[in-house]
Amino acid sequence: MRGDSPACLRLCNSGAGGVLLRCSNTIHSAAPGDAAPRLTLAAAVEYCQALETDGGHGDSPVGRDAGEGAMAAGETVRTAIEELRKALTSLDNALETRFERERAHVEIESEVRRVNTDRSRLAQELDQSEFRANRLEEVNREVSRRLVTAMETIRAVLDR
């Protein structure tokens, strides 16, 4: 794409978050603070499509009857539009992938919280069960000791 071509269309970042569309000698700005409204990428594509159907820009000295130069410029515009469409599609895909990863990350964090809550509850139940088992073991030893004492007492009585 030649920069001095009258039907040359350039999309560039203005550095202030806006987009500049340069067609011929006319600059259509979408930068914040300019009189022109802010231009989104979708609006830039529409603008490019309008250029494609017009065969050039209405303000430009190059019109429909400019001949071969306009046809080459039209092809350049079509190529630029296709590249812009591909870039937008790629951006959409990248954003969707990023959002999916973010959703998965949130779901994983939620699952980790649930697992930690379950782990805490199970640890508490285990501690209670161990305490109960220890108490039952002590009671069992005491009952066993009393049974042995009772049996010895009964034998002693029977042996007399």
Secondary structure, DSSP 8 states (H G I E B T S, - for coil): --TT-TT-EEEEE-SSS-EEEEETTEEEE--TTSSS----HHHHHHHHHHHHHHTS-TTSS--GGGTHHHHHHHHHHHHHHHHHHHHHHHHHHHHHHHHHHHHHHHHHHHHHHHHHHHHHHHHHHHHHHHHHHHHHHHHHHHHHHHHHHHHHHHHHHHH-
